[in-house]
Amino acid sequence: MVTSSDFSPPRWLRNAHLQTVLGSSAMRQRLGERQLATAGAVTTQHLVDGGRGVRLQGLHSAVPGACDRGLALLLHGWEGSADSSYMRLTAARLLACDFEVFRLNFRDHGGTHHLNEGIFHSNRIEEVVHAARDVARRFPLRPLVVAGYSLGGNFALRLGLHAPDAGLAIAHIAVVCPVLDPARTMEAMEAGFPLYLRHFERKWRTSLQRKRALFPDRHDFDDRVLGLRMRPLTQWLVERHTEFGTLERYFDGYSIAGDRLAGLRVPASILMAADDPVIPVADFHQAELGASTRLEVSPWGGHCGFIENARLDGFGERWIAERLHASA
């Protein structure tokens, strides 16, 4: 089974920003489309129950006649979707390992803004737990395994923390570059290469514009609000659309830094890059992890990049597939 030490890209590919940009590039998007299309799977769209009237959408894929190893639930990053390149590429890898795959869209992601009036925020873990239970009920193939990237990795690990009380039997969780401390992630983006902050601001503004157009009576914020930078825009969201009141309490609400993963009973694997320009690797060295959680840190990889070669093959999706395959 591969480990982080096996990721050794050529020297020209060891720049963190190049890794990060290539990881979400249009070329990788086309690669994901091709690999998933050639997997031979039948993919169907489903609306799942997020509890309290919340509806979430996702895509279930299975190869007819394949040996059923288990069901893999995949969670995307912030402003990504079930059709992000890393989601499709990971799904293709897992389908080749005889898994069925369910790629879940978070609220307001993947063109699902119309399904719920309320705006997405990162503390909406209850609806993801509820949706995971619904997915597990609809597709009862076991074992159930979970994978996630970036904010999706944060949700996956929190799902693992909630799993025992929710009656979810998860065999393994594998995550790449998960957000641990949201406050420090915000600081890293503000102090770092401006491309990342501008990228997320642009995508979030577009999402909020779509929400306003769909529910103008509920969301009547003006363009001045949409023109705010990331921190004040997040503060605006917290004050009007959450119960947390302050940015500090909001960030703390979905933080899994410090000792918060110490009680994680679901076996978990974490792949992190030491040069991640978005998430400080120091957060992982300072975290208290449970006995069944394994952390692997590579010198290279950027943020959810882990591009291996000029063909844009991804080490991250290969690493996830092998971890989940070994646990099933």
ROVONU-368620 format. One record per residue: x negated, y negated, z of N, C-alpha, C in turn. Coordinates in pm, whole numbers. Example, Ala and Ser with C-alpha at 12.3 -4.5 7.8 and 13.67 -1.06 7.14 Angstrom:
<atoms>
{{-1319, 569, 780}, {-1230, 450, 780}, {-1320, 330, 780}}
{{-1285, 225, 708}, {-1367, 106, 714}, {-1290, -3, 787}}
</atoms>
This chain:
<atoms>
{{-85, 120, 0}, {0, 0, 0}, {-88, -124, 0}}
{{-57, -221, -87}, {-139, -340, -98}, {-128, -425, 28}}
{{-234, -499, 59}, {-235, -595, 169}, {-282, -729, 115}}
{{-278, -829, 199}, {-318, -963, 155}, {-461, -966, 103}}
{{-545, -878, 152}, {-685, -874, 106}, {-696, -828, -39}}
{{-591, -766, -91}, {-592, -721, -230}, {-557, -833, -327}}
{{-510, -947, -276}, {-480, -1059, -364}, {-607, -1138, -389}}
{{-662, -1124, -508}, {-788, -1191, -542}, {-778, -1248, -683}}
{{-711, -1362, -698}, {-693, -1421, -831}, {-827, -1471, -886}}
{{-840, -1486, -1017}, {-963, -1543, -1073}, {-986, -1684, -1020}}
{{-1108, -1729, -1026}, {-1144, -1857, -964}, {-1061, -1973, -1017}}
{{-1027, -1971, -1145}, {-950, -2082, -1200}, {-808, -2086, -1146}}
{{-764, -1976, -1080}, {-629, -1969, -1027}, {-625, -1987, -875}}
{{-733, -2030, -815}, {-738, -2036, -669}, {-701, -2173, -612}}
{{-659, -2264, -697}, {-614, -2393, -649}, {-472, -2382, -595}}
{{-449, -2433, -475}, {-318, -2418, -409}, {-206, -2484, -489}}
{{-233, -2602, -544}, {-128, -2672, -618}, {-95, -2602, -750}}
{{-198, -2549, -816}, {-174, -2474, -939}, {-92, -2349, -909}}
{{-126, -2279, -802}, {-50, -2161, -762}, {97, -2197, -736}}
{{118, -2305, -664}, {255, -2345, -627}, {337, -2384, -749}}
{{279, -2464, -836}, {350, -2512, -954}, {378, -2397, -1051}}
{{278, -2312, -1074}, {299, -2199, -1165}, {405, -2103, -1111}}
{{410, -2090, -980}, {505, -1997, -919}, {649, -2028, -952}}
{{681, -2155, -971}, {819, -2194, -1003}, {830, -2255, -1142}}
{{737, -2221, -1228}, {735, -2281, -1362}, {838, -2217, -1454}}
{{863, -2285, -1565}, {956, -2233, -1666}, {904, -2102, -1724}}
{{773, -2088, -1732}, {716, -1964, -1785}, {749, -1846, -1694}}
{{739, -1867, -1563}, {776, -1760, -1468}, {927, -1735, -1472}}
{{1005, -1839, -1497}, {1150, -1821, -1508}, {1182, -1728, -1625}}
{{1117, -1750, -1738}, {1140, -1665, -1855}, {1091, -1523, -1828}}
{{980, -1511, -1757}, {928, -1379, -1722}, {1028, -1304, -1634}}
{{1087, -1374, -1537}, {1186, -1312, -1451}, {1308, -1267, -1529}}
{{1353, -1349, -1623}, {1469, -1314, -1706}, {1441, -1187, -1785}}
{{1320, -1180, -1844}, {1286, -1063, -1926}, {1277, -937, -1842}}
{{1207, -946, -1729}, {1187, -826, -1649}, {1317, -774, -1590}}
{{1404, -864, -1547}, {1532, -819, -1493}, {1619, -762, -1605}}
{{1613, -821, -1724}, {1694, -772, -1836}, {1650, -632, -1878}}
{{1521, -602, -1867}, {1471, -471, -1910}, {1478, -366, -1799}}
{{1526, -404, -1681}, {1534, -309, -1570}, {1646, -207, -1589}}
{{1738, -237, -1681}, {1847, -144, -1708}, {1958, -146, -1605}}
{{1966, -253, -1528}, {2065, -261, -1421}, {2195, -323, -1470}}
{{2303, -285, -1405}, {2433, -350, -1423}, {2448, -451, -1310}}
{{2469, -577, -1345}, {2479, -684, -1246}, {2620, -740, -1245}}
{{2678, -750, -1125}, {2813, -804, -1109}, {2812, -916, -1006}}
{{2898, -1013, -1027}, {2908, -1128, -936}, {3015, -1100, -830}}
{{2987, -1144, -706}, {3078, -1120, -596}, {3091, -1244, -509}}
{{3212, -1269, -457}, {3234, -1365, -351}, {3239, -1288, -220}}
{{3157, -1329, -124}, {3152, -1259, 3}, {3198, -1352, 115}}
{{3239, -1289, 224}, {3298, -1360, 337}, {3189, -1412, 430}}
{{3185, -1545, 445}, {3093, -1607, 537}, {3155, -1638, 673}}
{{3279, -1595, 693}, {3348, -1620, 820}, {3408, -1760, 824}}
{{3517, -1776, 899}, {3584, -1905, 918}, {3620, -1972, 785}}
{{3658, -1891, 689}, {3700, -1943, 559}, {3587, -1974, 463}}
{{3463, -1956, 504}, {3348, -1984, 417}, {3334, -1873, 314}}
{{3310, -1913, 190}, {3287, -1818, 83}, {3148, -1840, 25}}
{{3072, -1733, 14}, {2940, -1738, -49}, {2941, -1644, -168}}
{{2856, -1674, -264}, {2853, -1595, -387}, {2718, -1526, -400}}
{{2720, -1409, -463}, {2595, -1338, -486}, {2607, -1242, -603}}
{{2492, -1182, -637}, {2483, -1093, -752}, {2433, -957, -707}}
{{2510, -854, -738}, {2472, -717, -706}, {2421, -649, -833}}
{{2305, -584, -822}, {2246, -514, -937}, {2212, -371, -898}}
{{2243, -278, -988}, {2210, -137, -967}, {2186, -71, -1102}}
{{2091, 21, -1106}, {2063, 97, -1228}, {2149, 223, -1227}}
{{2235, 239, -1325}, {2323, 358, -1327}, {2240, 487, -1327}}
{{2278, 579, -1238}, {2212, 709, -1233}, {2080, 711, -1159}}
{{2037, 597, -1108}, {1909, 594, -1037}, {1923, 660, -900}}
{{1813, 709, -848}, {1810, 764, -712}, {1825, 648, -615}}
{{1925, 653, -530}, {1958, 541, -443}, {1870, 543, -318}}
{{1771, 455, -315}, {1680, 451, -201}, {1736, 366, -88}}
{{1813, 262, -120}, {1869, 174, -19}, {1922, 47, -84}}
{{1966, -45, -1}, {2018, -173, -46}, {1926, -284, 2}}
{{1882, -368, -89}, {1794, -481, -56}, {1870, -612, -71}}
{{1874, -689, 36}, {1935, -822, 35}, {1825, -926, 19}}
{{1834, -1010, -84}, {1732, -1111, -113}, {1786, -1251, -85}}
{{1702, -1334, -20}, {1741, -1470, 16}, {1641, -1569, -44}}
{{1692, -1668, -114}, {1609, -1765, -186}, {1570, -1883, -97}}
{{1483, -1967, -149}, {1440, -2086, -77}, {1534, -2203, -98}}
{{1505, -2314, -27}, {1589, -2433, -35}, {1590, -2488, -177}}
{{1709, -2516, -228}, {1734, -2566, -362}, {1689, -2469, -471}}
{{1666, -2342, -431}, {1651, -2235, -528}, {1787, -2171, -551}}
{{1787, -2047, -598}, {1914, -1977, -619}, {1887, -1829, -640}}
{{1995, -1755, -653}, {1982, -1612, -682}, {1913, -1588, -816}}
{{1912, -1689, -903}, {1848, -1675, -1033}, {1711, -1741, -1041}}
{{1655, -1781, -929}, {1518, -1832, -930}, {1423, -1723, -980}}
{{1313, -1764, -1037}, {1221, -1666, -1097}, {1176, -1561, -996}}
{{1139, -1603, -874}, {1091, -1507, -775}, {1200, -1411, -730}}
{{1326, -1456, -735}, {1437, -1367, -699}, {1457, -1260, -807}}
{{1454, -1302, -932}, {1470, -1206, -1041}, {1353, -1109, -1047}}
{{1231, -1160, -1031}, {1114, -1074, -1038}, {1110, -975, -923}}
{{1149, -1020, -803}, {1155, -928, -689}, {1264, -825, -709}}
{{1378, -868, -761}, {1487, -775, -788}, {1443, -668, -888}}
{{1371, -709, -993}, {1325, -613, -1094}, {1231, -510, -1032}}
{{1142, -556, -945}, {1049, -464, -875}, {1126, -364, -789}}
{{1224, -413, -716}, {1299, -327, -624}, {1388, -229, -701}}
{{1445, -274, -813}, {1524, -184, -896}, {1437, -71, -950}}
{{1313, -102, -983}, {1221, 1, -1031}, {1186, 101, -921}}
{{1204, 58, -795}, {1180, 147, -680}, {1308, 217, -636}}
{{1412, 211, -719}, {1540, 280, -695}, {1624, 217, -584}}
{{1604, 88, -559}, {1693, 15, -469}, {1809, -44, -548}}
{{1925, -60, -482}, {2025, -155, -528}, {1988, -290, -467}}
{{2021, -398, -535}, {1980, -531, -492}, {2099, -625, -488}}
{{2108, -703, -380}, {2208, -810, -373}, {2134, -941, -349}}
{{2146, -1032, -447}, {2084, -1165, -437}, {2190, -1264, -392}}
{{2178, -1313, -269}, {2279, -1402, -212}, {2245, -1548, -239}}
{{2344, -1625, -281}, {2330, -1770, -290}, {2375, -1833, -158}}
{{2292, -1919, -101}, {2337, -1997, 13}, {2447, -2095, -34}}
{{2519, -2149, 61}, {2619, -2252, 31}, {2554, -2365, -52}}
{{2626, -2411, -153}, {2582, -2523, -238}, {2457, -2492, -320}}
{{2425, -2366, -341}, {2312, -2327, -425}, {2364, -2240, -539}}
{{2294, -2241, -649}, {2333, -2158, -762}, {2465, -2198, -824}}
{{2496, -2326, -821}, {2621, -2373, -881}, {2745, -2336, -804}}
{{2734, -2319, -672}, {2849, -2277, -591}, {2904, -2390, -504}}
{{2878, -2513, -539}, {2923, -2627, -458}, {3075, -2630, -439}}
{{3147, -2576, -536}, {3293, -2582, -533}, {3356, -2485, -433}}
{{3280, -2392, -380}, {3338, -2287, -296}, {3372, -2335, -155}}
{{3301, -2436, -106}, {3320, -2484, 32}, {3311, -2635, 35}}
{{3396, -2699, 116}, {3393, -2845, 126}, {3270, -2895, 201}}
{{3233, -2826, 308}, {3121, -2871, 390}, {2987, -2857, 319}}
{{2892, -2945, 353}, {2761, -2947, 291}, {2668, -2843, 356}}
{{2583, -2783, 274}, {2482, -2690, 326}, {2386, -2762, 419}}
{{2348, -2695, 526}, {2231, -2735, 604}, {2166, -2610, 660}}
{{2045, -2623, 710}, {1962, -2507, 741}, {1999, -2437, 870}}
{{2092, -2491, 949}, {2136, -2423, 1070}, {2260, -2336, 1047}}
{{2299, -2318, 923}, {2419, -2238, 895}, {2386, -2089, 892}}
{{2322, -2040, 997}, {2283, -1899, 1001}, {2405, -1809, 1021}}
{{2508, -1856, 1093}, {2622, -1769, 1122}, {2689, -1721, 994}}
{{2702, -1808, 893}, {2769, -1765, 772}, {2684, -1668, 692}}
{{2552, -1678, 703}, {2464, -1583, 636}, {2470, -1447, 705}}
{{2474, -1447, 838}, {2491, -1322, 913}, {2623, -1255, 875}}
{{2730, -1335, 872}, {2863, -1283, 837}, {2863, -1228, 695}}
{{2799, -1301, 604}, {2793, -1256, 465}, {2712, -1127, 452}}
{{2603, -1117, 527}, {2522, -995, 524}, {2604, -875, 570}}
{{2687, -896, 671}, {2773, -787, 718}, {2873, -747, 610}}
{{2926, -846, 538}, {3022, -816, 433}, {2954, -741, 319}}
{{2833, -784, 282}, {2758, -716, 176}, {2730, -571, 217}}
{{2686, -551, 343}, {2656, -417, 391}, {2780, -328, 391}}
{{2896, -389, 417}, {3022, -313, 416}, {3063, -275, 274}}
{{3046, -367, 181}, {3087, -341, 43}, {2997, -240, -26}}
{{2869, -246, 7}, {2770, -159, -57}, {2700, -79, 54}}
{{2763, 28, 99}, {2718, 96, 221}, {2595, 184, 206}}
{{2524, 170, 94}, {2401, 247, 76}, {2300, 207, 184}}
{{2241, 305, 248}, {2144, 277, 354}, {2011, 345, 321}}
{{1900, 290, 368}, {1890, 180, 464}, {1909, 42, 399}}
{{1939, -56, 485}, {1948, -196, 444}, {1815, -263, 475}}
{{1758, -328, 375}, {1634, -404, 392}, {1659, -547, 344}}
{{1576, -641, 391}, {1598, -783, 362}, {1465, -847, 324}}
{{1469, -938, 228}, {1350, -1013, 190}, {1388, -1158, 164}}
{{1293, -1248, 185}, {1319, -1390, 162}, {1193, -1468, 137}}
{{1210, -1583, 74}, {1100, -1673, 42}, {1125, -1809, 104}}
{{1024, -1870, 164}, {1029, -2006, 216}, {1144, -2022, 315}}
{{1240, -2111, 289}, {1354, -2123, 380}, {1433, -1992, 384}}
{{1437, -1919, 274}, {1502, -1788, 274}, {1431, -1690, 365}}
{{1298, -1705, 379}, {1225, -1623, 474}, {1261, -1657, 617}}
{{1281, -1787, 643}, {1327, -1832, 774}, {1464, -1772, 805}}
{{1556, -1778, 709}, {1689, -1720, 729}, {1680, -1569, 750}}
{{1591, -1502, 675}, {1578, -1357, 687}, {1532, -1317, 827}}
{{1435, -1390, 881}, {1386, -1358, 1015}, {1491, -1390, 1121}}
{{1564, -1501, 1103}, {1674, -1530, 1197}, {1785, -1427, 1184}}
{{1811, -1379, 1064}, {1907, -1271, 1046}, {1864, -1149, 1126}}
{{1735, -1120, 1125}, {1684, -1009, 1204}, {1704, -1029, 1353}}
{{1689, -1152, 1400}, {1711, -1182, 1542}, {1858, -1162, 1580}}
{{1950, -1194, 1488}, {2093, -1180, 1514}, {2145, -1039, 1487}}
{{2069, -958, 1415}, {2118, -831, 1366}, {2172, -737, 1474}}
{{2102, -718, 1586}, {2154, -623, 1686}, {2293, -662, 1737}}
{{2314, -790, 1768}, {2444, -834, 1818}, {2550, -833, 1709}}
{{2507, -846, 1582}, {2602, -847, 1470}, {2635, -706, 1421}}
{{2571, -605, 1478}, {2596, -468, 1434}, {2535, -436, 1299}}
{{2428, -510, 1264}, {2359, -487, 1137}, {2234, -401, 1162}}
{{2227, -287, 1099}, {2109, -201, 1110}, {2016, -232, 993}}
{{1913, -309, 1018}, {1817, -348, 914}, {1689, -268, 935}}
{{1644, -199, 830}, {1527, -114, 842}, {1397, -194, 839}}
{{1394, -301, 759}, {1271, -381, 748}, {1303, -516, 686}}
{{1225, -616, 726}, {1232, -751, 668}, {1094, -785, 614}}
{{1088, -833, 491}, {961, -877, 432}, {979, -1018, 378}}
{{894, -1110, 422}, {911, -1251, 384}, {779, -1310, 336}}
{{790, -1408, 248}, {674, -1477, 192}, {684, -1625, 226}}
{{581, -1678, 290}, {571, -1820, 325}, {697, -1873, 392}}
{{743, -1809, 500}, {866, -1857, 564}, {842, -1987, 641}}
{{942, -2073, 645}, {938, -2193, 729}, {944, -2148, 876}}
{{844, -2187, 955}, {847, -2157, 1098}, {893, -2279, 1177}}
{{822, -2391, 1162}, {851, -2513, 1235}, {893, -2621, 1135}}
{{1024, -2646, 1121}, {1071, -2743, 1020}, {1014, -2883, 1039}}
{{994, -2925, 1162}, {940, -3060, 1187}, {800, -3072, 1129}}
{{718, -2970, 1150}, {581, -2974, 1096}, {579, -2957, 945}}
{{677, -2884, 891}, {687, -2872, 747}, {720, -3007, 684}}
{{813, -3081, 746}, {845, -3216, 699}, {721, -3305, 703}}
{{647, -3301, 812}, {526, -3382, 825}, {424, -3345, 718}}
{{409, -3215, 691}, {312, -3170, 591}, {350, -3221, 452}}
{{479, -3220, 419}, {522, -3270, 288}, {503, -3422, 279}}
{{530, -3493, 387}, {516, -3639, 385}, {369, -3681, 372}}
{{279, -3602, 432}, {137, -3638, 431}, {62, -3578, 313}}
{{124, -3484, 243}, {53, -3410, 139}, {75, -3463, 0}}
{{51, -3377, -97}, {66, -3409, -239}, {211, -3451, -264}}
{{237, -3573, -314}, {375, -3625, -321}, {467, -3548, -415}}
{{412, -3464, -501}, {494, -3391, -597}, {602, -3308, -528}}
{{567, -3245, -416}, {661, -3153, -351}, {778, -3228, -287}}
{{746, -3337, -218}, {852, -3415, -156}, {946, -3472, -262}}
{{890, -3525, -370}, {973, -3581, -477}, {1058, -3473, -543}}
{{1002, -3354, -559}, {1075, -3243, -620}, {1199, -3209, -538}}
{{1183, -3193, -406}, {1296, -3157, -322}, {1395, -3272, -310}}
{{1346, -3396, -305}, {1437, -3510, -300}, {1524, -3515, -425}}
{{1463, -3495, -540}, {1539, -3500, -666}, {1646, -3391, -671}}
{{1608, -3269, -635}, {1703, -3159, -642}, {1814, -3176, -539}}
{{1780, -3226, -420}, {1882, -3244, -316}, {1979, -3355, -355}}
{{1929, -3465, -412}, {2017, -3572, -456}, {2116, -3521, -561}}
{{2067, -3441, -655}, {2155, -3385, -757}, {2262, -3297, -695}}
{{2223, -3219, -594}, {2320, -3134, -524}, {2426, -3218, -453}}
{{2384, -3322, -385}, {2479, -3408, -314}, {2570, -3484, -410}}
{{2517, -3524, -523}, {2601, -3590, -624}, {2711, -3495, -672}}
{{2675, -3370, -692}, {2774, -3272, -736}, {2880, -3250, -628}}
{{2836, -3246, -502}, {2930, -3227, -391}, {3028, -3344, -384}}
{{2977, -3464, -401}, {3061, -3585, -398}, {3163, -3584, -511}}
{{3121, -3541, -629}, {3213, -3537, -743}, {3325, -3434, -722}}
{{3293, -3324, -654}, {3392, -3220, -632}, {3489, -3253, -519}}
{{3439, -3320, -415}, {3520, -3349, -296}, {3507, -3497, -259}}
{{3555, -3588, -344}, {3535, -3732, -320}, {3603, -3782, -194}}
{{3711, -3720, -152}, {3778, -3763, -30}, {3701, -3723, 95}}
{{3630, -3613, 87}, {3552, -3564, 201}, {3413, -3626, 204}}
{{3357, -3649, 88}, {3218, -3699, 80}, {3217, -3827, -2}}
{{3229, -3941, 66}, {3238, -4069, -3}, {3110, -4152, 13}}
{{2997, -4085, 38}, {2870, -4158, 51}, {2835, -4224, -82}}
{{2765, -4337, -74}, {2735, -4413, -195}, {2593, -4384, -243}}
{{2556, -4448, -355}, {2426, -4425, -414}, {2312, -4477, -327}}
{{2342, -4571, -237}, {2239, -4618, -144}, {2192, -4504, -55}}
{{2287, -4423, -8}, {2252, -4306, 73}, {2168, -4209, -9}}
{{2209, -4185, -132}, {2136, -4090, -216}, {1997, -4141, -251}}
{{1974, -4270, -238}, {1843, -4326, -267}, {1745, -4317, -151}}
{{1791, -4268, -37}, {1703, -4257, 80}, {1595, -4152, 57}}
{{1480, -4169, 124}, {1375, -4069, 120}, {1415, -3950, 207}}
{{1332, -3847, 204}, {1369, -3719, 266}, {1404, -3730, 414}}
{{1321, -3797, 493}, {1346, -3802, 637}, {1474, -3879, 671}}
{{1492, -4002, 622}, {1618, -4071, 654}, {1741, -4004, 593}}
{{1726, -3939, 478}, {1840, -3868, 420}, {1877, -3747, 506}}
{{1777, -3679, 558}, {1804, -3567, 649}, {1870, -3617, 777}}
{{1823, -3731, 827}, {1883, -3790, 947}, {2030, -3825, 921}}
{{2057, -3880, 806}, {2197, -3912, 767}, {2282, -3786, 767}}
{{2229, -3676, 710}, {2301, -3550, 707}, {2328, -3500, 848}}
{{2226, -3503, 933}, {2238, -3452, 1069}, {2346, -3528, 1146}}
{{2347, -3658, 1134}, {2440, -3740, 1211}, {2585, -3722, 1166}}
{{2608, -3692, 1038}, {2745, -3688, 986}, {2798, -3548, 958}}
{{2709, -3451, 945}, {2755, -3319, 902}, {2706, -3205, 991}}
{{2649, -3237, 1106}, {2611, -3134, 1202}, {2648, -3181, 1341}}
{{2638, -3088, 1435}, {2666, -3120, 1575}, {2540, -3153, 1653}}
{{2425, -3164, 1586}, {2298, -3178, 1657}, {2267, -3321, 1701}}
{{2313, -3418, 1627}, {2298, -3555, 1670}, {2165, -3620, 1639}}
{{2056, -3550, 1663}, {1923, -3605, 1636}, {1846, -3512, 1544}}
{{1750, -3571, 1475}, {1667, -3492, 1384}, {1588, -3387, 1461}}
{{1541, -3424, 1580}, {1460, -3332, 1660}, {1540, -3208, 1698}}
{{1667, -3228, 1742}, {1749, -3113, 1780}, {1788, -3029, 1657}}
{{1809, -3096, 1545}, {1840, -3023, 1423}, {1724, -2933, 1382}}
{{1603, -2988, 1378}, {1486, -2908, 1342}, {1466, -2794, 1442}}
{{1485, -2823, 1569}, {1468, -2721, 1671}, {1571, -2610, 1655}}
{{1686, -2643, 1599}, {1793, -2546, 1584}, {1757, -2430, 1493}}
{{1675, -2455, 1391}, {1638, -2343, 1304}, {1488, -2314, 1304}}
{{1419, -2369, 1402}, {1278, -2336, 1419}, {1263, -2193, 1471}}
{{1163, -2123, 1421}, {1129, -1990, 1473}, {981, -1989, 1512}}
{{931, -2107, 1550}, {792, -2122, 1590}, {774, -2082, 1737}}
{{650, -2085, 1782}, {621, -2053, 1922}, {650, -1908, 1954}}
{{734, -1886, 2054}, {765, -1748, 2098}, {900, -1699, 2048}}
{{960, -1768, 1951}, {1097, -1734, 1912}, {1108, -1603, 1835}}
{{999, -1557, 1778}, {1001, -1429, 1709}, {952, -1315, 1797}}
{{917, -1346, 1921}, {864, -1242, 2010}, {966, -1133, 2036}}
{{1093, -1169, 2036}, {1198, -1071, 2063}, {1256, -1005, 1940}}
{{1195, -1025, 1823}, {1246, -965, 1700}, {1226, -813, 1706}}
{{1336, -740, 1705}, {1329, -594, 1716}, {1327, -524, 1581}}
{{1366, -593, 1476}, {1362, -534, 1343}, {1217, -538, 1292}}
{{1163, -429, 1243}, {1028, -433, 1185}, {1020, -537, 1074}}
{{915, -619, 1078}, {904, -729, 981}, {761, -745, 934}}
{{748, -788, 810}, {618, -818, 750}, {622, -960, 696}}
{{516, -1036, 723}, {508, -1175, 679}, {382, -1192, 596}}
{{397, -1246, 475}, {284, -1281, 390}, {273, -1432, 383}}
{{157, -1485, 420}, {135, -1629, 423}, {5, -1662, 351}}
{{-2, -1781, 294}, {-124, -1829, 230}, {-189, -1935, 319}}
{{-317, -1922, 342}, {-388, -2019, 426}, {-388, -2157, 364}}
{{-375, -2164, 230}, {-379, -2293, 161}, {-241, -2346, 125}}
{{-135, -2292, 187}, {1, -2337, 159}, {9, -2488, 181}}
{{43, -2567, 78}, {47, -2712, 93}, {177, -2765, 156}}
{{272, -2676, 183}, {401, -2717, 237}, {419, -2672, 382}}
{{376, -2551, 413}, {394, -2494, 546}, {258, -2474, 612}}
{{229, -2540, 723}, {97, -2528, 788}, {70, -2386, 838}}
{{-41, -2328, 796}, {-74, -2192, 839}, {-100, -2187, 988}}
{{-138, -2299, 1049}, {-163, -2301, 1194}, {-40, -2260, 1273}}
{{79, -2286, 1220}, {202, -2246, 1288}, {205, -2096, 1313}}
{{150, -2020, 1218}, {153, -1874, 1229}, {50, -1824, 1329}}
{{-65, -1888, 1333}, {-168, -1848, 1429}, {-126, -1880, 1572}}
{{-39, -1979, 1589}, {7, -2018, 1722}, {134, -1946, 1764}}
{{196, -1871, 1672}, {323, -1804, 1702}, {299, -1677, 1781}}
{{393, -1646, 1868}, {392, -1520, 1941}, {486, -1424, 1869}}
{{429, -1322, 1807}, {507, -1229, 1726}, {532, -1101, 1804}}
{{643, -1036, 1771}, {678, -911, 1836}, {587, -798, 1793}}
{{594, -689, 1867}, {508, -574, 1840}, {533, -512, 1704}}
{{654, -527, 1651}, {688, -466, 1522}, {679, -564, 1406}}
{{615, -679, 1429}, {598, -780, 1324}, {451, -786, 1283}}
{{426, -776, 1155}, {290, -779, 1102}, {271, -905, 1018}}
{{170, -982, 1049}, {135, -1103, 974}, {12, -1077, 888}}
{{21, -1113, 759}, {-92, -1105, 668}, {-116, -1243, 608}}
{{-239, -1291, 615}, {-273, -1424, 563}, {-378, -1410, 454}}
{{-346, -1462, 338}, {-439, -1462, 225}, {-507, -1599, 217}}
{{-632, -1605, 174}, {-697, -1736, 157}, {-629, -1821, 51}}
{{-563, -1756, -46}, {-505, -1826, -159}, {-357, -1791, -172}}
{{-290, -1863, -260}, {-150, -1832, -289}, {-61, -1953, -298}}
{{-103, -2068, -236}, {-18, -2186, -238}, {113, -2158, -167}}
{{217, -2231, -204}, {349, -2207, -144}, {430, -2116, -235}}
{{443, -1991, -193}, {522, -1891, -266}, {472, -1874, -409}}
{{344, -1893, -431}, {286, -1873, -564}, {237, -1730, -580}}
{{117, -1703, -530}, {56, -1570, -535}, {53, -1516, -678}}
{{11, -1604, -772}, {-1, -1565, -913}, {-134, -1491, -931}}
{{-126, -1374, -994}, {-244, -1287, -1000}, {-332, -1309, -1123}}
{{-274, -1354, -1235}, {-351, -1357, -1358}, {-284, -1449, -1461}}
{{-341, -1453, -1581}, {-288, -1539, -1686}, {-151, -1493, -1736}}
{{-115, -1369, -1709}, {19, -1320, -1747}, {124, -1366, -1648}}
{{81, -1432, -1540}, {169, -1484, -1435}, {236, -1373, -1352}}
{{170, -1257, -1347}, {220, -1152, -1258}, {213, -1202, -1114}}
{{312, -1165, -1032}, {320, -1215, -896}, {284, -1108, -793}}
{{189, -1140, -707}, {153, -1049, -598}, {264, -1045, -493}}
{{334, -1157, -471}, {434, -1165, -367}, {546, -1065, -385}}
{{601, -1056, -507}, {710, -963, -528}, {661, -817, -523}}
{{537, -793, -567}, {480, -658, -555}, {462, -621, -409}}
{{412, -715, -330}, {391, -692, -185}, {524, -663, -117}}
{{628, -742, -148}, {761, -718, -88}, {812, -579, -125}}
{{805, -545, -253}, {859, -416, -298}, {791, -300, -228}}
{{660, -308, -211}, {588, -199, -145}, {622, -191, 2}}
{{637, -307, 69}, {675, -304, 211}, {812, -241, 231}}
{{908, -283, 148}, {1044, -233, 164}, {1054, -87, 119}}
{{981, -50, 16}, {981, 88, -30}, {927, 181, 78}}
{{822, 138, 147}, {763, 221, 251}, {853, 241, 370}}
{{947, 147, 391}, {1034, 155, 508}, {1162, 234, 482}}
{{1190, 260, 355}, {1318, 324, 321}, {1306, 477, 322}}
</atoms>
